[in-house]
Amino acid sequence: MQASLFENISGRIKCTACARYCLLRDGQSGFCGVRTAENGHLNLDVYNFPYAFNIDPIEKKPLLHMYPGSRILSFGTSGCNFACKYCQNFEMSQRKNVVGKYMTPEDIVKLARKSNVDGIAFTYNEPTIFMEFARDIGVLAHKYGFFNIFVTNGYETPESMAMASEFLDAITIDFKGNGEEKFYNRYISIPSPQLIFRTIKNALDYGIHTEITDLIIPEIGDNLEEAKNMIQKIKDIAGEYIPLSFLRYHPDYKLSIPSTPFVTLKNHYDLAKSIGMKYVYLGNVPEEQYENTYCPACGNLLITRHIFDSRVTGLNSNGNCLKCGFQTGIRIK
């Protein structure tokens, strides 16, 4: 399938799907391994080849302030524009060839209808690299009343975000290692995480519901000073009410460092609160105090959570606190 996110530059193909902007000669594939230059255009090799379907609670993404309790159809493809040494989905993301089952956008939306879900999540690998496929699925999904979610590393371009705005309802943008440049260089193979902040702004400018996660990896990606800088930048761009989740890392793929200690996560939680962030969470830990949502104005318990189970207890259908009337910004289905 021919892609549309590319430019012809002096006889070479410049892919504009992600911020790597790979410049390709005929026959070459980008870093992701699934966008290939051919005869003056760019092919999306994984178009019609989804991989690894699951039915998930929306909280698993995690997406905590949009339609709590929803069920979603999750899938990805092979390939990725990052090379994370701790990737939990490396079997698919780090493949540089096409694997999966042939399914058209119509087939995938039909599966969503049969599965009795509320939305579709493009996840597991980086969805930006199959943006045109996601767009065609997402536009069709809207016609049947489904919402669409990206779980992304945030390395989109303005061009790809413009396309995403045609169908995307929500986005979870995942920082890693507090956005430390040295961490991104060594463990992800990205020169700088700074362009991720641009994606946050672009998503918000397009009216896409946006939440932030940060995977905290002990010893190599848990520096609190770097975390402070990252949180302040997020606050400056998105304000203090954007949901921010700090996630526990578990060893996988090429990284054998033990899981993140709870105290390390708690330190990040306290730091974010001290900077003024109103909705801060800890993920991958069974600590309900740090999973629940409380009203920033009066402290009323709004949503109780245990792992991936959510129950709305203190909100009306408009997302207002039942106790004080504060407009929380949480979307209720």
C-alpha positions in Angstrom: 0.0 0.0 0.0 1.4 3.4 -0.9 1.9 5.7 2.0 1.2 9.5 1.8 3.5 10.8 4.6 6.6 11.4 2.4 8.3 13.9 0.2 10.5 13.5 -2.9 13.8 15.3 -2.4 16.5 15.2 -5.1 15.7 11.7 -6.2 15.3 10.3 -2.6 12.3 9.7 -0.5 11.9 11.6 2.8 9.5 9.8 5.2 7.5 12.3 7.2 5.7 9.9 9.5 8.1 10.3 12.5 10.7 12.8 13.6 13.5 10.6 12.4 12.6 11.9 8.9 14.4 9.0 7.2 15.9 9.8 3.8 15.7 6.8 1.6 17.0 5.6 -1.7 15.0 3.2 -3.8 14.6 -0.1 -2.1 15.6 1.2 1.4 13.4 0.9 4.4 13.3 3.4 7.3 14.5 2.8 10.8 11.1 1.2 11.6 11.7 -1.4 8.9 8.2 -1.2 7.4 8.2 2.0 5.3 10.0 1.3 2.1 11.0 3.6 -0.9 10.0 2.2 -4.2 9.9 3.8 -7.7 9.6 7.4 -6.4 7.1 6.8 -3.7 6.9 5.2 -0.2 5.2 1.9 0.6 3.6 1.2 4.0 4.5 -2.5 4.1 2.3 -3.4 7.1 -0.9 -1.9 5.7 -3.5 -4.6 6.1 -1.2 -6.7 8.3 -2.2 -6.1 12.0 -0.6 -8.2 14.7 -1.5 -9.2 18.3 -5.1 -8.4 19.0 -6.5 -8.2 22.5 -9.5 -6.9 24.3 -8.4 -4.6 27.1 -9.8 -2.3 29.7 -9.0 1.3 28.8 -7.2 1.7 32.1 -4.5 -0.7 30.8 -3.2 1.8 28.2 -3.2 3.7 30.7 -6.0 6.1 29.9 -7.5 7.2 33.2 -9.6 10.3 32.4 -11.5 9.2 29.4 -14.5 6.9 29.6 -13.4 4.9 32.6 -14.6 1.3 32.5 -14.6 1.1 28.7 -13.4 -1.9 26.8 -11.2 -1.5 23.8 -9.8 -3.6 20.9 -6.0 -3.2 21.0 -3.6 -4.1 18.3 -0.3 -3.1 16.6 1.9 -4.2 13.8 5.5 -5.2 13.4 8.2 -2.5 13.4 9.0 0.5 15.5 10.9 3.8 15.3 12.5 3.3 18.7 14.9 0.6 19.8 14.2 0.4 23.5 16.4 -2.2 25.2 13.7 -3.0 27.7 10.7 -3.3 25.3 8.0 -5.6 26.6 6.7 -6.1 23.0 10.0 -6.6 21.3 8.9 -9.8 19.5 6.7 -7.5 17.3 8.2 -4.0 17.7 11.8 -5.0 16.9 10.9 -7.1 13.8 12.1 -5.3 10.7 9.8 -7.4 8.4 6.1 -7.8 8.0 4.3 -10.3 10.1 0.6 -10.6 11.0 -2.7 -11.6 9.6 -4.2 -10.0 6.5 -7.0 -7.8 7.5 -8.4 -4.7 5.9 -9.7 -1.6 7.9 -13.2 -2.9 7.2 -12.2 -6.3 8.7 -10.8 -4.7 11.9 -13.8 -2.5 12.5 -16.0 -5.5 11.9 -14.0 -7.4 14.6 -14.5 -4.4 16.9 -18.3 -4.6 16.3 -18.3 -8.3 17.0 -16.2 -7.9 20.2 -18.7 -5.5 21.8 -16.0 -2.9 22.6 -16.3 0.9 22.9 -13.1 1.9 21.1 -10.0 0.9 19.3 -6.4 1.4 20.6 -3.4 1.5 18.3 -0.7 0.2 20.6 2.0 -2.4 21.4 4.4 -1.0 18.8 4.6 2.6 17.7 1.4 3.5 15.8 2.9 6.5 14.1 4.8 4.2 11.7 1.5 2.8 10.4 -0.3 6.1 10.5 -2.1 5.8 7.1 -3.4 2.4 8.1 -4.6 3.7 11.5 -6.2 6.7 9.8 -8.3 4.5 7.5 -9.3 2.3 10.4 -10.1 5.2 12.6 -12.2 7.2 10.1 -14.3 4.1 9.5 -14.5 3.3 13.3 -16.0 6.8 13.9 -18.9 5.9 11.5 -19.8 3.1 13.9 -19.5 5.1 17.1 -16.1 3.9 18.2 -13.4 6.2 19.7 -9.8 5.9 18.7 -6.7 5.9 21.0 -2.9 6.1 20.3 -0.4 4.8 22.8 2.7 6.5 21.5 6.3 7.4 22.3 5.5 10.9 21.1 7.9 11.1 18.2 5.3 12.3 15.7 5.9 15.0 13.2 3.6 18.0 12.5 2.6 16.1 9.3 1.6 12.9 11.1 -0.2 14.8 13.8 -2.3 16.6 11.2 -3.3 13.2 9.8 -4.0 11.9 13.3 -6.3 14.8 13.9 -8.7 13.3 11.3 -9.6 10.4 13.5 -7.8 10.4 16.9 -9.8 11.0 20.0 -7.2 10.3 22.7 -3.5 9.9 23.0 -1.2 8.6 25.8 2.3 9.9 25.3 5.0 7.9 27.0 8.2 9.4 28.2 10.9 7.1 29.4 13.6 7.6 31.9 12.3 11.1 32.8 13.2 12.3 29.4 16.9 12.3 30.0 18.9 12.8 26.9 21.7 10.4 27.8 19.1 7.7 28.6 17.4 8.2 25.2 20.7 8.1 23.4 21.9 4.9 25.0 18.8 2.8 25.6 16.4 4.0 22.9 18.7 5.2 20.0 17.1 8.6 19.8 19.3 11.8 19.8 16.9 13.8 22.0 13.4 13.6 23.6 12.7 17.3 23.1 10.5 16.8 20.1 8.0 14.8 22.3 7.0 18.1 24.0 6.0 19.4 20.5 3.7 16.4 20.1 2.0 17.2 23.4 1.3 20.7 22.2 0.1 19.6 18.8 -2.2 17.0 20.3 -3.8 19.6 22.6 -4.0 22.2 19.8 -6.0 19.6 17.8 -8.4 19.0 20.7 -7.2 15.4 21.3 -7.6 14.2 24.9 -4.0 13.8 26.1 -2.5 12.0 29.0 1.2 11.5 29.9 3.1 8.5 31.3 6.7 8.2 32.4 8.4 4.8 32.7 10.8 5.0 35.7 13.8 2.7 35.3 15.9 2.5 38.4 19.7 3.4 38.4 19.6 4.6 34.8 16.4 6.6 34.4 15.2 7.8 37.8 17.0 11.1 38.3 14.7 13.5 40.1 16.3 16.7 38.8 15.7 15.5 35.3 12.1 14.5 36.3 11.6 18.0 37.7 12.6 19.6 34.4 10.3 17.2 32.4 7.3 17.8 34.7 7.8 21.6 34.6 7.9 21.5 30.8 4.7 19.4 30.7 3.0 21.8 33.0 4.1 24.8 31.0 2.6 23.3 27.8 -0.4 21.5 29.1 -1.2 23.0 32.5 -1.5 21.4 35.9 -4.6 19.3 35.2 -3.2 17.0 32.6 -3.0 13.4 34.0 0.5 12.2 34.7 1.3 8.5 35.5 4.6 7.2 36.7 5.0 3.6 35.7 6.9 0.8 37.3 9.4 -0.8 35.0 9.8 -4.6 34.8 13.0 -6.2 33.3 12.6 -7.5 29.8 14.4 -7.9 26.5 18.0 -6.8 26.9 17.7 -5.1 30.3 17.9 -7.1 33.5 17.9 -4.3 36.1 15.4 -5.2 38.9 11.9 -3.6 38.9 11.5 -0.1 40.1 11.3 0.2 43.9 8.1 1.7 45.2 9.9 4.4 47.0 11.4 5.6 43.7 7.9 5.9 42.2 6.6 7.6 45.4 9.4 10.2 45.1 8.3 11.0 41.6 4.7 11.3 42.7 5.6 13.7 45.5 7.8 15.7 43.2 5.0 16.2 40.7 2.6 17.2 43.4 5.0 19.7 44.8 5.3 21.3 41.3 1.5 21.7 41.3 0.3 18.8 39.1 -3.3 18.0 40.2 -3.7 14.5 38.7 -0.8 12.3 39.5 -0.8 8.5 39.5 1.4 5.5 40.0 1.1 2.5 37.6 1.9 -1.2 37.8 1.8 -1.1 41.6 -1.2 -2.3 43.7 -1.5 0.9 45.8 -5.1 2.2 45.5 -4.2 5.5 47.1 -2.1 6.3 44.1 -4.5 4.8 41.5 -7.6 6.6 42.6 -8.8 10.0 41.3 -9.6 12.8 43.8 -11.2 16.2 43.2 -8.5 18.8 43.1 -10.9 21.4 44.6 -12.4 19.5 47.6 -10.6 16.2 47.8 -13.7 14.1 47.1 -13.1 10.6 45.8 -14.1 10.6 42.2 -12.9 7.3 40.7 -11.8 4.2 42.6 -9.4 1.9 40.9 -7.8 -1.5 41.6 -5.3 -2.6 38.9 -7.5 -2.1 35.8 -10.9 -2.0 37.4 -12.5 1.5 37.7 -15.6 2.6 39.4 -16.9 6.2 39.1 -18.2 7.2 42.5 -18.1 11.0 42.7 -18.8 12.4 39.3 -21.9 13.3 37.4 -22.4 12.6 33.7 -20.7 15.9 32.8 -17.6 15.1 34.7 -18.4 17.5 37.6 -17.6 16.6 41.2 -20.8 15.6 43.0 -19.6 17.3 46.2 -18.4 20.7 45.0 -19.3 20.9 41.3 -15.7 21.3 40.1 -15.3 20.5 36.4 -12.7 17.8 36.4 -12.2 17.4 32.7 -12.8 13.7 33.0 -15.0 12.3 30.2 -17.8 9.9 31.3 -19.3 7.5 28.8 
